[in-house]
Amino acid sequence: MRQAFPRGRFSAAALAVAFLASCATGPTEAEKEAARVAYEAAVIAAAAPPPISLNQSVVEAAAVYMAFSRDMAAIQGGFTSPEQIQAALHQGASYDPDQISRGLVAYASILALQSPEFVAGVRSLGGGRAAREQLVADIVADPARATRLPGAAAAAGLVMATLGADIGALSRAADSIENDAYAIQARYDPRRSWGVADVSDRAGRLEAAKSRSTAVRPSTGETSRLFAAAHSGGGGLPVSGEPRQPPYPAAVVNALALAALASLGYAGENARANTDALQFDQVSQGCLTMSKLNLFQCLAASRPNYEDMFCLGRHIVRDLATCSRGAAMPAAVVTVSDVTAEPAPETAALIVITPPLTRPALITIPPATPPAAPTAREPSLTERLNSRPAQASGD
């Protein structure tokens, strides 16, 4: 990764020359004392890191991710017309996967900058230009260096707790939308008459969804608020979270590195090469790109309006939660029982690990033969609806 350093400031030697020159003119004792205090203050200021600096591009990317994530979490089931479904699809389909992926890391870096322990800890290591530039070079060469800086666990805790809450809100919204897609098929649902009717202008709405997959401009208000929070030194946003110890997912590592550079004053407008590189996250970018392709295939296969509802819930709202979770949250820890020599047939279990998808899978909605509900609990609304025999469309 190419390094970018800000221009240097006045050296201590230059300040000393100015101080001695002022003493050579025969100042009074009071003037000498004032000059000495000013000189010492200047030397201390020269040794301290520059102010926190994070460029506008990072802040704008963060604002786009934050606004889109929260807008999608606000969508709920209970649609009252096909037009309402299409309006939600219009809103949800108009994102660029690369922009949202970069925004995820950018937003996480601003969350990390809300930790006073991290900001102060990083700045405490920047006493002197040579030490700062060496630390910056280390972080640029290996972003994981930031995970070992003072306060990194506190910053990671804020990042993962806040993103976790947002991901949870997205998952609940997806549940609401998908369950509503199943509910509207029921004989007793008053919306069934239009819910099972075919989508109007199927080809046109698919092409419109494809054409809207472009980068968007962030809200000026959100950008200003995040910019102020990023430069506050901690506490600019109402976030909280317990410290989290490493290892961290790659997106969190890059976010900590980006926040560390900003804390040292080395992520400003003249450091775009470094900040742009740190915003790249392969996991979320690949996941969101695949999600967009799956959305297009879902819309291409969808005919009745309730299937468009399902496409919205599954391949916009839920996939955003899934991709964000996969990029920024630790993998689930799975525990299994001790191995037994001859497990009883009724208790034996088979664990199947599937390879990564190499192409989008064509989706049929709803599933033709859903799995049976476990006998240990009541079947969910979705399971009950899916287990019923198919009804004639005129019912």
Secondary structure, 3 states (H helix, E strand, C coil): CCCCCCCCCCCHHHHHHHHHHHHHCCCCHHHHHHHHHHHHHHHHHHHCCCCCCECHHHHHHHHHHHHHHHHHHCCCCCCCCHHHHHHHHHHHHCCCHHHHHHHHHHHHHHHHCCCHHHHHHHHCCCCCHHHHHHHHHHHHHCHHHHHHCCCHHHHHHHHHHHHHHHHHHHHHHHHHHHHHHHHCCCCCCCCHHHHCCECCCHHHHHHHHHHCCCCCCCCHHHHHHHHHHHCCCCCCCCCCCCCCCCCCCHHHHHHHHHHHHHHCCCECHHHHHHHHHHCCCHHHHHHHHHHHHHHHHHHHHCCEHHHHHHHHHHHHHHHHHHHHHHHHCCCCCCCCCCCCCCCCCCCCCCCCCCCCCCCCCCCCCCCCCCCCCCCCCCCCHHHHHHCCCCCCCCC
